């Protein structure tokens, strides 16, 4: 459904290379959640200095939480919403990885990454997969409405103000059948 080549740049001192604690499900309007998974693969050595993933174990058993832009000094990148209401004292695990190491995780797992304080880029590949039997939701009136509206603003800027598109249309264009039979997605 979604893939990214992450080329995390060295932080220029503004801490904008960090990614706030979030749940990937916040960005997805399809369910059921137990049919969605992320595969995050390190392309080079990933450690705390270059901004490795940090996860809050067990949070995949919770619910989708409200996300907002963090009120961080130096700001945050566009689209990098974070959870404002999680327990900061929750145990954390920093995922230091070697090239080719892959971690699979649930879309409700709370995770993020720190600033890249090295002089080099930190590269990884993130791929999200969903069963084609998943179905789309209307996110109006939910915690996902804000990201839906922001995504549509970006689409209208790129495609033109006269283009009629909704959040579901965007996901339908992004998704690709990898294997099996196309059902809903």
WOPEMO-V492524 format. One record per residue. RES is the residue in three letters. SS is DSSP state (2 for helix, 1 for strand, 0 for the rest). PHI is phi in whole degrees, -180 to 180 (* if undefined). Layout:
RES|SS|PHI / RES|SS|PHI
//
This chain:
UNK|0|* / UNK|1|-156 / UNK|1|-144 / UNK|1|-143 / UNK|1|-95 / UNK|1|-98 / UNK|1|-120 / UNK|1|-68 / UNK|0|-77 / UNK|0|-61 / UNK|0|-78 / UNK|0|-79 / UNK|0|106 / UNK|0|-94 / UNK|0|65 / UNK|0|-79 / UNK|0|-84 / UNK|0|-81 / UNK|1|-122 / UNK|1|-63 / UNK|1|-61 / UNK|1|-154 / UNK|0|-118 / UNK|2|-61 / UNK|2|-58 / UNK|2|-54 / UNK|2|-88 / UNK|0|-108 / UNK|0|-107 / UNK|1|-124 / UNK|1|-145 / UNK|0|-82 / UNK|2|-67 / UNK|2|-78 / UNK|2|-118 / UNK|1|-127 / UNK|1|-147 / UNK|1|-110 / UNK|1|-116 / UNK|1|-115 / UNK|1|-117 / UNK|1|-75 / UNK|0|-95 / UNK|0|-152 / UNK|0|-59 / UNK|1|-118 / UNK|0|-144 / UNK|0|-61 / UNK|0|-60 / UNK|0|-97 / UNK|0|87 / UNK|0|-64 / UNK|1|-65 / UNK|1|-128 / UNK|1|-123 / UNK|0|-107 / UNK|0|-56 / UNK|0|87 / UNK|2|-72 / UNK|2|-67 / UNK|2|-90 / UNK|0|-91 / UNK|0|-122 / UNK|0|-70 / UNK|0|-102 / UNK|0|-67 / UNK|1|-118 / UNK|1|-147 / UNK|1|-73 / UNK|0|-64 / UNK|0|-93 / UNK|0|-88 / UNK|0|-64 / UNK|0|92 / UNK|0|80 / UNK|0|-149 / UNK|0|-67 / UNK|0|-56 / UNK|0|84 / UNK|0|-89 / UNK|1|-79 / UNK|1|-138 / UNK|1|-78 / UNK|0|-93 / UNK|0|-128 / UNK|0|-123 / UNK|0|-80 / UNK|0|-63 / UNK|0|-84 / UNK|0|-57 / UNK|0|-56 / UNK|0|-118 / UNK|1|-126 / UNK|1|-90 / UNK|1|-93 / UNK|0|-81 / UNK|1|-136 / UNK|0|-98 / UNK|0|-53 / UNK|0|92 / UNK|0|-63 / UNK|1|-131 / UNK|1|-116 / UNK|1|-108 / UNK|1|-147 / UNK|0|-73 / UNK|0|-69 / UNK|0|-95 / UNK|0|-62 / UNK|0|-78 / UNK|1|-154 / UNK|1|-169 / UNK|1|-154 / UNK|0|-84 / UNK|0|-69 / UNK|0|-88 / UNK|0|-94 / UNK|0|-92 / UNK|0|-92 / UNK|0|-110 / UNK|0|-81 / UNK|1|-112 / UNK|1|-109 / UNK|1|-154 / UNK|1|-120 / UNK|1|-120 / UNK|1|-127 / UNK|1|-108 / UNK|1|-117 / UNK|1|-137 / UNK|0|-63 / UNK|0|-68 / UNK|0|-83 / UNK|0|-62 / UNK|1|-128 / UNK|1|-83 / UNK|0|-114 / UNK|0|-89 / UNK|0|-92 / UNK|0|-60 / UNK|0|82 / UNK|0|-111 / UNK|0|-65 / UNK|0|-93 / UNK|2|-61 / UNK|2|-62 / UNK|2|-70 / UNK|2|-62 / UNK|2|-65 / UNK|2|-65 / UNK|2|-64 / UNK|2|-68 / UNK|2|-60 / UNK|2|-63 / UNK|2|-61 / UNK|2|-67 / UNK|2|-64 / UNK|2|-80 / UNK|2|-97 / UNK|0|109 / UNK|0|-68 / UNK|0|-86 / UNK|0|-78 / UNK|0|-99 / UNK|0|-147 / UNK|0|-123 / UNK|2|-59 / UNK|2|-62 / UNK|2|-58 / UNK|2|-62 / UNK|2|-67 / UNK|2|-66 / UNK|2|-73 / UNK|2|-78 / UNK|0|-72 / UNK|0|-136 / UNK|0|-71 / UNK|0|-91 / UNK|0|-160 / UNK|0|98 / UNK|0|-113 / UNK|0|-73 / UNK|0|-116 / UNK|0|-114 / UNK|0|-84
//
